[in-house]
Every structure is written in structure tokens, then in C-alpha cells.
Amino acid sequence: MALRQFQCCEPNGPEWTMDAQRYIGDINVCKTFDGVERTLLVVAGIAPSRDDVVGFCEYGVAVETTPETEGVYQISYISS
């Protein structure tokens, strides 16, 4: 899937709004870090090269739960 073509920000918007889009566009969905999950919402086209990514979420466990402390689960990126 071509995450590079995924648009989640207004063209020519403020520079800070492009951070998520740049991050998502550079992702290789075949490689991920331990403890990180990614979900893509895709509208299937006629061929895989024509699929449209319409949503993205990256989330995971930031701190494991132990008997002494509750863990931390966080969403790092979410966009549509």
C-alpha cells in the first residue's frame, strides 16, 4: 500500500501539521518495533496498487504493567 500518497493534512498548511503525514508516509508497514501496533483503514480498489488508505493509527504499550505499577498504553499517531 502506498502510504506515501496518504493525505491527512491540508496542502500548504502550517509546517507543524505535516509531522504526522511525513511520519506516516515514510513508514514501511512490513517492519515495526516490538510492542507497536499499526492499523490501516483501507478502501480496496480494483488492484492492490489502487487501494486508498483512508485512516491510520499507531499505538502500543509504552510501559509494561508490573505487580507494583499499572502500565501505560499510548496512541502515537492517529489520522484520517
PDB file of N, CA, C and O in Angstrom:
ATOM      1  N   MET A   1       0.822  -1.174   0.000  1.00  0.00           N
ATOM      2  CA  MET A   1       0.000   0.000   0.000  1.00  0.00           C
ATOM      3  C   MET A   1       0.870   1.242   0.000  1.00  0.00           C
ATOM      4  O   MET A   1       1.926   1.274   0.631  1.00  0.00           O
ATOM      5  N   ALA A   2       0.432   2.232  -0.691  1.00  0.00           N
ATOM      6  CA  ALA A   2       1.227   3.444  -0.835  1.00  0.00           C
ATOM      7  C   ALA A   2       0.875   4.457   0.242  1.00  0.00           C
ATOM      8  O   ALA A   2       0.039   5.335   0.026  1.00  0.00           O
ATOM      9  N   LEU A   3       1.507   4.336   1.392  1.00  0.00           N
ATOM     10  CA  LEU A   3       1.266   5.301   2.458  1.00  0.00           C
ATOM     11  C   LEU A   3       1.807   6.671   2.081  1.00  0.00           C
ATOM     12  O   LEU A   3       1.377   7.684   2.633  1.00  0.00           O
ATOM     13  N   ARG A   4       2.745   6.708   1.148  1.00  0.00           N
ATOM     14  CA  ARG A   4       3.299   7.981   0.712  1.00  0.00           C
ATOM     15  C   ARG A   4       2.221   8.867   0.076  1.00  0.00           C
ATOM     16  O   ARG A   4       2.340  10.092   0.089  1.00  0.00           O
ATOM     17  N   GLN A   5       1.182   8.259  -0.474  1.00  0.00           N
ATOM     18  CA  GLN A   5       0.112   9.012  -1.124  1.00  0.00           C
ATOM     19  C   GLN A   5      -0.990   9.411  -0.142  1.00  0.00           C
ATOM     20  O   GLN A   5      -1.904  10.150  -0.507  1.00  0.00           O
ATOM     21  N   PHE A   6      -0.912   8.933   1.084  1.00  0.00           N
ATOM     22  CA  PHE A   6      -1.936   9.220   2.082  1.00  0.00           C
ATOM     23  C   PHE A   6      -1.890  10.694   2.462  1.00  0.00           C
ATOM     24  O   PHE A   6      -0.837  11.194   2.859  1.00  0.00           O
ATOM     25  N   GLN A   7      -3.002  11.391   2.349  1.00  0.00           N
ATOM     26  CA  GLN A   7      -3.092  12.809   2.677  1.00  0.00           C
ATOM     27  C   GLN A   7      -3.993  12.991   3.894  1.00  0.00           C
ATOM     28  O   GLN A   7      -5.185  12.687   3.834  1.00  0.00           O
ATOM     29  N   CYS A   8      -3.439  13.481   4.988  1.00  0.00           N
ATOM     30  CA  CYS A   8      -4.246  13.724   6.173  1.00  0.00           C
ATOM     31  C   CYS A   8      -4.180  15.179   6.618  1.00  0.00           C
ATOM     32  O   CYS A   8      -4.736  15.538   7.656  1.00  0.00           O
ATOM     33  N   CYS A   9      -3.507  16.014   5.840  1.00  0.00           N
ATOM     34  CA  CYS A   9      -3.359  17.424   6.174  1.00  0.00           C
ATOM     35  C   CYS A   9      -3.726  18.273   4.961  1.00  0.00           C
ATOM     36  O   CYS A   9      -3.635  17.825   3.818  1.00  0.00           O
ATOM     37  N   GLU A  10      -4.133  19.482   5.229  1.00  0.00           N
ATOM     38  CA  GLU A  10      -4.422  20.424   4.152  1.00  0.00           C
ATOM     39  C   GLU A  10      -3.129  20.772   3.416  1.00  0.00           C
ATOM     40  O   GLU A  10      -2.106  21.019   4.055  1.00  0.00           O
ATOM     41  N   PRO A  11      -3.160  20.793   2.084  1.00  0.00           N
ATOM     42  CA  PRO A  11      -1.962  21.219   1.349  1.00  0.00           C
ATOM     43  C   PRO A  11      -1.562  22.639   1.755  1.00  0.00           C
ATOM     44  O   PRO A  11      -2.417  23.504   1.943  1.00  0.00           O
ATOM     45  N   ASN A  12      -0.276  22.865   1.884  1.00  0.00           N
ATOM     46  CA  ASN A  12       0.290  24.173   2.230  1.00  0.00           C
ATOM     47  C   ASN A  12      -0.164  24.678   3.601  1.00  0.00           C
ATOM     48  O   ASN A  12      -0.191  25.884   3.848  1.00  0.00           O
ATOM     49  N   GLY A  13      -0.517  23.752   4.482  1.00  0.00           N
ATOM     50  CA  GLY A  13      -0.891  24.137   5.842  1.00  0.00           C
ATOM     51  C   GLY A  13       0.338  24.468   6.666  1.00  0.00           C
ATOM     52  O   GLY A  13       1.456  24.409   6.156  1.00  0.00           O
ATOM     53  N   PRO A  14       0.149  24.817   7.942  1.00  0.00           N
ATOM     54  CA  PRO A  14       1.296  25.112   8.805  1.00  0.00           C
ATOM     55  C   PRO A  14       2.254  23.917   8.871  1.00  0.00           C
ATOM     56  O   PRO A  14       1.832  22.761   8.824  1.00  0.00           O
ATOM     57  N   GLU A  15       3.520  24.216   8.979  1.00  0.00           N
ATOM     58  CA  GLU A  15       4.547  23.169   8.958  1.00  0.00           C
ATOM     59  C   GLU A  15       4.310  22.102  10.022  1.00  0.00           C
ATOM     60  O   GLU A  15       4.481  20.916   9.741  1.00  0.00           O
ATOM     61  N   TRP A  16       3.922  22.487  11.232  1.00  0.00           N
ATOM     62  CA  TRP A  16       3.738  21.517  12.319  1.00  0.00           C
ATOM     63  C   TRP A  16       2.629  20.519  12.012  1.00  0.00           C
ATOM     64  O   TRP A  16       2.654  19.407  12.541  1.00  0.00           O
ATOM     65  N   THR A  17       1.666  20.873  11.183  1.00  0.00           N
ATOM     66  CA  THR A  17       0.578  19.942  10.866  1.00  0.00           C
ATOM     67  C   THR A  17       1.045  18.810   9.962  1.00  0.00           C
ATOM     68  O   THR A  17       0.368  17.788   9.843  1.00  0.00           O
ATOM     69  N   MET A  18       2.190  18.983   9.329  1.00  0.00           N
ATOM     70  CA  MET A  18       2.692  17.977   8.394  1.00  0.00           C
ATOM     71  C   MET A  18       3.484  16.870   9.078  1.00  0.00           C
ATOM     72  O   MET A  18       3.828  15.885   8.425  1.00  0.00           O
ATOM     73  N   ASP A  19       3.787  16.994  10.372  1.00  0.00           N
ATOM     74  CA  ASP A  19       4.596  15.987  11.068  1.00  0.00           C
ATOM     75  C   ASP A  19       4.010  14.590  10.952  1.00  0.00           C
ATOM     76  O   ASP A  19       4.721  13.651  10.594  1.00  0.00           O
ATOM     77  N   ALA A  20       2.731  14.439  11.248  1.00  0.00           N
ATOM     78  CA  ALA A  20       2.098  13.116  11.169  1.00  0.00           C
ATOM     79  C   ALA A  20       2.112  12.592   9.750  1.00  0.00           C
ATOM     80  O   ALA A  20       2.401  11.416   9.529  1.00  0.00           O
ATOM     81  N   GLN A  21       1.807  13.434   8.796  1.00  0.00           N
ATOM     82  CA  GLN A  21       1.783  12.984   7.402  1.00  0.00           C
ATOM     83  C   GLN A  21       3.159  12.533   6.931  1.00  0.00           C
ATOM     84  O   GLN A  21       3.273  11.521   6.239  1.00  0.00           O
ATOM     85  N   ARG A  22       4.204  13.271   7.294  1.00  0.00           N
ATOM     86  CA  ARG A  22       5.567  12.855   6.917  1.00  0.00           C
ATOM     87  C   ARG A  22       5.917  11.523   7.560  1.00  0.00           C
ATOM     88  O   ARG A  22       6.467  10.636   6.906  1.00  0.00           O
ATOM     89  N   TYR A  23       5.599  11.383   8.837  1.00  0.00           N
ATOM     90  CA  TYR A  23       5.900  10.141   9.549  1.00  0.00           C
ATOM     91  C   TYR A  23       5.192   8.963   8.886  1.00  0.00           C
ATOM     92  O   TYR A  23       5.816   7.942   8.596  1.00  0.00           O
ATOM     93  N   ILE A  24       3.905   9.103   8.650  1.00  0.00           N
ATOM     94  CA  ILE A  24       3.115   8.022   8.060  1.00  0.00           C
ATOM     95  C   ILE A  24       3.607   7.701   6.653  1.00  0.00           C
ATOM     96  O   ILE A  24       3.693   6.529   6.285  1.00  0.00           O
ATOM     97  N   GLY A  25       3.927   8.716   5.867  1.00  0.00           N
ATOM     98  CA  GLY A  25       4.387   8.494   4.502  1.00  0.00           C
ATOM     99  C   GLY A  25       5.701   7.750   4.410  1.00  0.00           C
ATOM    100  O   GLY A  25       5.979   7.108   3.396  1.00  0.00           O
ATOM    101  N   ASP A  26       6.513   7.824   5.450  1.00  0.00           N
ATOM    102  CA  ASP A  26       7.827   7.166   5.437  1.00  0.00           C
ATOM    103  C   ASP A  26       7.816   5.767   6.057  1.00  0.00           C
ATOM    104  O   ASP A  26       8.850   5.100   6.094  1.00  0.00           O
ATOM    105  N   ILE A  27       6.660   5.322   6.541  1.00  0.00           N
ATOM    106  CA  ILE A  27       6.599   4.033   7.231  1.00  0.00           C
ATOM    107  C   ILE A  27       6.696   2.870   6.250  1.00  0.00           C
ATOM    108  O   ILE A  27       6.115   2.891   5.165  1.00  0.00           O
ATOM    109  N   ASN A  28       7.437   1.870   6.662  1.00  0.00           N
ATOM    110  CA  ASN A  28       7.433   0.574   5.987  1.00  0.00           C
ATOM    111  C   ASN A  28       6.549  -0.328   6.847  1.00  0.00           C
ATOM    112  O   ASN A  28       6.969  -0.749   7.924  1.00  0.00           O
ATOM    113  N   VAL A  29       5.329  -0.631   6.388  1.00  0.00           N
ATOM    114  CA  VAL A  29       4.389  -1.387   7.214  1.00  0.00           C
ATOM    115  C   VAL A  29       4.832  -2.825   7.443  1.00  0.00           C
ATOM    116  O   VAL A  29       4.258  -3.519   8.282  1.00  0.00           O
ATOM    117  N   CYS A  30       5.839  -3.281   6.716  1.00  0.00           N
ATOM    118  CA  CYS A  30       6.342  -4.641   6.910  1.00  0.00           C
ATOM    119  C   CYS A  30       7.327  -4.712   8.084  1.00  0.00           C
ATOM    120  O   CYS A  30       7.616  -5.801   8.580  1.00  0.00           O
ATOM    121  N   LYS A  31       7.837  -3.572   8.524  1.00  0.00           N
ATOM    122  CA  LYS A  31       8.783  -3.529   9.639  1.00  0.00           C
ATOM    123  C   LYS A  31       8.169  -2.701  10.751  1.00  0.00           C
ATOM    124  O   LYS A  31       7.667  -1.604  10.506  1.00  0.00           O
ATOM    125  N   THR A  32       8.207  -3.208  11.948  1.00  0.00           N
ATOM    126  CA  THR A  32       7.667  -2.473  13.090  1.00  0.00           C
ATOM    127  C   THR A  32       8.492  -2.779  14.331  1.00  0.00           C
ATOM    128  O   THR A  32       9.222  -3.769  14.372  1.00  0.00           O
ATOM    129  N   PHE A  33       8.374  -1.930  15.334  1.00  0.00           N
ATOM    130  CA  PHE A  33       9.080  -2.119  16.593  1.00  0.00           C
ATOM    131  C   PHE A  33       8.288  -3.057  17.489  1.00  0.00           C
ATOM    132  O   PHE A  33       7.066  -3.153  17.369  1.00  0.00           O
ATOM    133  N   ASP A  34       8.987  -3.754  18.394  1.00  0.00           N
ATOM    134  CA  ASP A  34       8.306  -4.591  19.376  1.00  0.00           C
ATOM    135  C   ASP A  34       7.363  -3.729  20.207  1.00  0.00           C
ATOM    136  O   ASP A  34       7.723  -2.625  20.617  1.00  0.00           O
ATOM    137  N   GLY A  35       6.171  -4.228  20.451  1.00  0.00           N
ATOM    138  CA  GLY A  35       5.215  -3.517  21.281  1.00  0.00           C
ATOM    139  C   GLY A  35       4.424  -2.442  20.557  1.00  0.00           C
ATOM    140  O   GLY A  35       3.585  -1.781  21.170  1.00  0.00           O
ATOM    141  N   VAL A  36       4.676  -2.249  19.251  1.00  0.00           N
ATOM    142  CA  VAL A  36       3.974  -1.229  18.473  1.00  0.00           C
ATOM    143  C   VAL A  36       3.017  -1.917  17.515  1.00  0.00           C
ATOM    144  O   VAL A  36       3.392  -2.867  16.827  1.00  0.00           O
ATOM    145  N   GLU A  37       1.797  -1.444  17.472  1.00  0.00           N
ATOM    146  CA  GLU A  37       0.795  -1.963  16.543  1.00  0.00           C
ATOM    147  C   GLU A  37       0.374  -0.842  15.613  1.00  0.00           C
ATOM    148  O   GLU A  37       0.346   0.324  16.006  1.00  0.00           O
ATOM    149  N   ARG A  38       0.047  -1.195  14.386  1.00  0.00           N
ATOM    150  CA  ARG A  38      -0.437  -0.214  13.418  1.00  0.00           C
ATOM    151  C   ARG A  38      -1.703  -0.739  12.783  1.00  0.00           C
ATOM    152  O   ARG A  38      -1.803  -1.921  12.453  1.00  0.00           O
ATOM    153  N   THR A  39      -2.662   0.137  12.614  1.00  0.00           N
ATOM    154  CA  THR A  39      -3.914  -0.218  11.964  1.00  0.00           C
ATOM    155  C   THR A  39      -4.126   0.726  10.789  1.00  0.00           C
ATOM    156  O   THR A  39      -4.013   1.945  10.923  1.00  0.00           O
ATOM    157  N   LEU A  40      -4.431   0.150   9.649  1.00  0.00           N
ATOM    158  CA  LEU A  40      -4.749   0.947   8.475  1.00  0.00           C
ATOM    159  C   LEU A  40      -6.203   0.705   8.120  1.00  0.00           C
ATOM    160  O   LEU A  40      -6.665  -0.436   8.142  1.00  0.00           O
ATOM    161  N   LEU A  41      -6.926   1.759   7.794  1.00  0.00           N
ATOM    162  CA  LEU A  41      -8.275   1.641   7.269  1.00  0.00           C
ATOM    163  C   LEU A  41      -8.148   1.856   5.765  1.00  0.00           C
ATOM    164  O   LEU A  41      -7.769   2.935   5.310  1.00  0.00           O
ATOM    165  N   VAL A  42      -8.470   0.819   5.001  1.00  0.00           N
ATOM    166  CA  VAL A  42      -8.221   0.836   3.562  1.00  0.00           C
ATOM    167  C   VAL A  42      -9.515   0.606   2.805  1.00  0.00           C
ATOM    168  O   VAL A  42     -10.323  -0.248   3.169  1.00  0.00           O
ATOM    169  N   VAL A  43      -9.699   1.380   1.746  1.00  0.00           N
ATOM    170  CA  VAL A  43     -10.779   1.122   0.794  1.00  0.00           C
ATOM    171  C   VAL A  43     -10.130   0.414  -0.381  1.00  0.00           C
ATOM    172  O   VAL A  43      -9.269   0.981  -1.054  1.00  0.00           O
ATOM    173  N   ALA A  44     -10.536  -0.819  -0.629  1.00  0.00           N
ATOM    174  CA  ALA A  44      -9.902  -1.634  -1.660  1.00  0.00           C
ATOM    175  C   ALA A  44     -10.296  -1.158  -3.053  1.00  0.00           C
ATOM    176  O   ALA A  44     -11.465  -0.884  -3.324  1.00  0.00           O
ATOM    177  N   GLY A  45      -9.310  -1.065  -3.920  1.00  0.00           N
ATOM    178  CA  GLY A  45      -9.537  -0.718  -5.320  1.00  0.00           C
ATOM    179  C   GLY A  45      -9.591  -1.972  -6.171  1.00  0.00           C
ATOM    180  O   GLY A  45      -9.644  -3.087  -5.652  1.00  0.00           O
ATOM    181  N   ILE A  46      -9.577  -1.788  -7.453  1.00  0.00           N
ATOM    182  CA  ILE A  46      -9.617  -2.917  -8.393  1.00  0.00           C
ATOM    183  C   ILE A  46      -8.367  -3.783  -8.249  1.00  0.00           C
ATOM    184  O   ILE A  46      -8.438  -5.008  -8.351  1.00  0.00           O
ATOM    185  N   ALA A  47      -7.232  -3.144  -8.014  1.00  0.00           N
ATOM    186  CA  ALA A  47      -5.956  -3.834  -7.840  1.00  0.00           C
ATOM    187  C   ALA A  47      -5.291  -3.273  -6.585  1.00  0.00           C
ATOM    188  O   ALA A  47      -5.569  -2.133  -6.214  1.00  0.00           O
ATOM    189  N   PRO A  48      -4.410  -4.046  -5.912  1.00  0.00           N
ATOM    190  CA  PRO A  48      -3.752  -3.545  -4.700  1.00  0.00           C
ATOM    191  C   PRO A  48      -3.072  -2.192  -4.894  1.00  0.00           C
ATOM    192  O   PRO A  48      -3.014  -1.392  -3.960  1.00  0.00           O
ATOM    193  N   SER A  49      -2.558  -1.929  -6.091  1.00  0.00           N
ATOM    194  CA  SER A  49      -1.893  -0.644  -6.327  1.00  0.00           C
ATOM    195  C   SER A  49      -2.879   0.517  -6.352  1.00  0.00           C
ATOM    196  O   SER A  49      -2.472   1.678  -6.360  1.00  0.00           O
ATOM    197  N   ARG A  50      -4.177   0.208  -6.365  1.00  0.00           N
ATOM    198  CA  ARG A  50      -5.202   1.262  -6.389  1.00  0.00           C
ATOM    199  C   ARG A  50      -5.970   1.358  -5.080  1.00  0.00           C
ATOM    200  O   ARG A  50      -6.982   2.055  -5.003  1.00  0.00           O
ATOM    201  N   ASP A  51      -5.499   0.663  -4.052  1.00  0.00           N
ATOM    202  CA  ASP A  51      -6.121   0.771  -2.736  1.00  0.00           C
ATOM    203  C   ASP A  51      -5.921   2.189  -2.198  1.00  0.00           C
ATOM    204  O   ASP A  51      -4.883   2.807  -2.434  1.00  0.00           O
ATOM    205  N   ASP A  52      -6.903   2.689  -1.487  1.00  0.00           N
ATOM    206  CA  ASP A  52      -6.800   4.004  -0.857  1.00  0.00           C
ATOM    207  C   ASP A  52      -6.741   3.842   0.653  1.00  0.00           C
ATOM    208  O   ASP A  52      -7.638   3.243   1.247  1.00  0.00           O
ATOM    209  N   VAL A  53      -5.705   4.364   1.275  1.00  0.00           N
ATOM    210  CA  VAL A  53      -5.608   4.388   2.727  1.00  0.00           C
ATOM    211  C   VAL A  53      -6.400   5.600   3.194  1.00  0.00           C
ATOM    212  O   VAL A  53      -6.093   6.728   2.808  1.00  0.00           O
ATOM    213  N   VAL A  54      -7.418   5.377   4.021  1.00  0.00           N
ATOM    214  CA  VAL A  54      -8.256   6.488   4.477  1.00  0.00           C
ATOM    215  C   VAL A  54      -8.113   6.745   5.980  1.00  0.00           C
ATOM    216  O   VAL A  54      -8.691   7.699   6.500  1.00  0.00           O
ATOM    217  N   GLY A  55      -7.360   5.917   6.668  1.00  0.00           N
ATOM    218  CA  GLY A  55      -7.135   6.140   8.087  1.00  0.00           C
ATOM    219  C   GLY A  55      -5.922   5.378   8.569  1.00  0.00           C
ATOM    220  O   GLY A  55      -5.575   4.337   8.011  1.00  0.00           O
ATOM    221  N   PHE A  56      -5.274   5.888   9.602  1.00  0.00           N
ATOM    222  CA  PHE A  56      -4.065   5.282  10.143  1.00  0.00           C
ATOM    223  C   PHE A  56      -4.035   5.504  11.648  1.00  0.00           C
ATOM    224  O   PHE A  56      -4.392   6.576  12.137  1.00  0.00           O
ATOM    225  N   CYS A  57      -3.607   4.483  12.373  1.00  0.00           N
ATOM    226  CA  CYS A  57      -3.407   4.621  13.812  1.00  0.00           C
ATOM    227  C   CYS A  57      -2.204   3.779  14.209  1.00  0.00           C
ATOM    228  O   CYS A  57      -2.080   2.627  13.793  1.00  0.00           O
ATOM    229  N   GLU A  58      -1.324   4.352  15.011  1.00  0.00           N
ATOM    230  CA  GLU A  58      -0.184   3.626  15.568  1.00  0.00           C
ATOM    231  C   GLU A  58      -0.309   3.719  17.079  1.00  0.00           C
ATOM    232  O   GLU A  58      -0.510   4.803  17.626  1.00  0.00           O
ATOM    233  N   TYR A  59      -0.192   2.591  17.748  1.00  0.00           N
ATOM    234  CA  TYR A  59      -0.397   2.554  19.190  1.00  0.00           C
ATOM    235  C   TYR A  59       0.416   1.417  19.786  1.00  0.00           C
ATOM    236  O   TYR A  59       0.885   0.534  19.067  1.00  0.00           O
ATOM    237  N   GLY A  60       0.577   1.441  21.078  1.00  0.00           N
ATOM    238  CA  GLY A  60       1.324   0.373  21.720  1.00  0.00           C
ATOM    239  C   GLY A  60       1.499   0.586  23.202  1.00  0.00           C
ATOM    240  O   GLY A  60       1.005   1.554  23.780  1.00  0.00           O
ATOM    241  N   VAL A  61       2.206  -0.333  23.795  1.00  0.00           N
ATOM    242  CA  VAL A  61       2.485  -0.299  25.231  1.00  0.00           C
ATOM    243  C   VAL A  61       3.770   0.496  25.435  1.00  0.00           C
ATOM    244  O   VAL A  61       4.827   0.133  24.919  1.00  0.00           O
ATOM    245  N   ALA A  62       3.667   1.581  26.190  1.00  0.00           N
ATOM    246  CA  ALA A  62       4.840   2.402  26.473  1.00  0.00           C
ATOM    247  C   ALA A  62       5.565   1.898  27.721  1.00  0.00           C
ATOM    248  O   ALA A  62       6.794   1.934  27.787  1.00  0.00           O
ATOM    249  N   VAL A  63       4.793   1.427  28.717  1.00  0.00           N
ATOM    250  CA  VAL A  63       5.365   0.900  29.960  1.00  0.00           C
ATOM    251  C   VAL A  63       4.575  -0.352  30.324  1.00  0.00           C
ATOM    252  O   VAL A  63       3.350  -0.307  30.439  1.00  0.00           O
ATOM    253  N   GLU A  64       5.268  -1.453  30.503  1.00  0.00           N
ATOM    254  CA  GLU A  64       4.618  -2.712  30.862  1.00  0.00           C
ATOM    255  C   GLU A  64       4.006  -2.640  32.254  1.00  0.00           C
ATOM    256  O   GLU A  64       4.537  -1.972  33.140  1.00  0.00           O
ATOM    257  N   THR A  65       2.896  -3.326  32.438  1.00  0.00           N
ATOM    258  CA  THR A  65       2.282  -3.443  33.754  1.00  0.00           C
ATOM    259  C   THR A  65       3.095  -4.408  34.608  1.00  0.00           C
ATOM    260  O   THR A  65       3.500  -5.476  34.148  1.00  0.00           O
ATOM    261  N   THR A  66       3.327  -4.016  35.857  1.00  0.00           N
ATOM    262  CA  THR A  66       4.023  -4.876  36.813  1.00  0.00           C
ATOM    263  C   THR A  66       3.131  -5.026  38.038  1.00  0.00           C
ATOM    264  O   THR A  66       2.124  -4.327  38.152  1.00  0.00           O
ATOM    265  N   PRO A  67       3.478  -5.915  38.950  1.00  0.00           N
ATOM    266  CA  PRO A  67       2.673  -6.034  40.171  1.00  0.00           C
ATOM    267  C   PRO A  67       2.633  -4.725  40.977  1.00  0.00           C
ATOM    268  O   PRO A  67       1.680  -4.479  41.717  1.00  0.00           O
ATOM    269  N   GLU A  68       3.661  -3.897  40.830  1.00  0.00           N
ATOM    270  CA  GLU A  68       3.726  -2.649  41.596  1.00  0.00           C
ATOM    271  C   GLU A  68       3.045  -1.472  40.894  1.00  0.00           C
ATOM    272  O   GLU A  68       2.499  -0.595  41.563  1.00  0.00           O
ATOM    273  N   THR A  69       3.068  -1.440  39.585  1.00  0.00           N
ATOM    274  CA  THR A  69       2.546  -0.276  38.866  1.00  0.00           C
ATOM    275  C   THR A  69       1.709  -0.701  37.656  1.00  0.00           C
ATOM    276  O   THR A  69       1.938  -1.742  37.039  1.00  0.00           O
ATOM    277  N   GLU A  70       0.739   0.147  37.351  1.00  0.00           N
ATOM    278  CA  GLU A  70      -0.071  -0.060  36.157  1.00  0.00           C
ATOM    279  C   GLU A  70       0.716   0.445  34.953  1.00  0.00           C
ATOM    280  O   GLU A  70       1.385   1.475  35.036  1.00  0.00           O
ATOM    281  N   GLY A  71       0.642  -0.265  33.850  1.00  0.00           N
ATOM    282  CA  GLY A  71       1.367   0.110  32.648  1.00  0.00           C
ATOM    283  C   GLY A  71       0.751   1.313  31.952  1.00  0.00           C
ATOM    284  O   GLY A  71      -0.277   1.843  32.373  1.00  0.00           O
ATOM    285  N   VAL A  72       1.404   1.725  30.884  1.00  0.00           N
ATOM    286  CA  VAL A  72       0.949   2.865  30.091  1.00  0.00           C
ATOM    287  C   VAL A  72       0.781   2.412  28.648  1.00  0.00           C
ATOM    288  O   VAL A  72       1.695   1.845  28.049  1.00  0.00           O
ATOM    289  N   TYR A  73      -0.386   2.669  28.110  1.00  0.00           N
ATOM    290  CA  TYR A  73      -0.726   2.350  26.726  1.00  0.00           C
ATOM    291  C   TYR A  73      -0.948   3.683  26.030  1.00  0.00           C
ATOM    292  O   TYR A  73      -1.655   4.540  26.561  1.00  0.00           O
ATOM    293  N   GLN A  74      -0.361   3.880  24.850  1.00  0.00           N
ATOM    294  CA  GLN A  74      -0.489   5.186  24.230  1.00  0.00           C
ATOM    295  C   GLN A  74      -0.719   5.083  22.731  1.00  0.00           C
ATOM    296  O   GLN A  74      -0.291   4.130  22.079  1.00  0.00           O
ATOM    297  N   ILE A  75      -1.405   6.086  22.203  1.00  0.00           N
ATOM    298  CA  ILE A  75      -1.562   6.258  20.750  1.00  0.00           C
ATOM    299  C   ILE A  75      -0.521   7.286  20.338  1.00  0.00           C
ATOM    300  O   ILE A  75      -0.512   8.408  20.845  1.00  0.00           O
ATOM    301  N   SER A  76       0.356   6.901  19.416  1.00  0.00           N
ATOM    302  CA  SER A  76       1.386   7.830  18.989  1.00  0.00           C
ATOM    303  C   SER A  76       0.947   8.657  17.787  1.00  0.00           C
ATOM    304  O   SER A  76       1.286   9.838  17.698  1.00  0.00           O
ATOM    305  N   TYR A  77       0.204   8.063  16.866  1.00  0.00           N
ATOM    306  CA  TYR A  77      -0.298   8.784  15.691  1.00  0.00           C
ATOM    307  C   TYR A  77      -1.676   8.261  15.345  1.00  0.00           C
ATOM    308  O   TYR A  77      -1.927   7.057  15.382  1.00  0.00           O
ATOM    309  N   ILE A  78      -2.565   9.177  15.008  1.00  0.00           N
ATOM    310  CA  ILE A  78      -3.879   8.802  14.504  1.00  0.00           C
ATOM    311  C   ILE A  78      -4.309   9.881  13.516  1.00  0.00           C
ATOM    312  O   ILE A  78      -4.212  11.071  13.813  1.00  0.00           O
ATOM    313  N   SER A  79      -4.777   9.473  12.363  1.00  0.00           N
ATOM    314  CA  SER A  79      -5.209  10.450  11.371  1.00  0.00           C
ATOM    315  C   SER A  79      -6.140   9.798  10.366  1.00  0.00           C
ATOM    316  O   SER A  79      -6.178   8.577  10.218  1.00  0.00           O
ATOM    317  N   SER A  80      -6.879  10.637   9.691  1.00  0.00           N
ATOM    318  CA  SER A  80      -7.787  10.153   8.645  1.00  0.00           C
ATOM    319  C   SER A  80      -7.928  11.216   7.579  1.00  0.00           C
ATOM    320  O   SER A  80      -8.648  11.017   6.601  1.00  0.00           O
TER     321      SER A  80
END
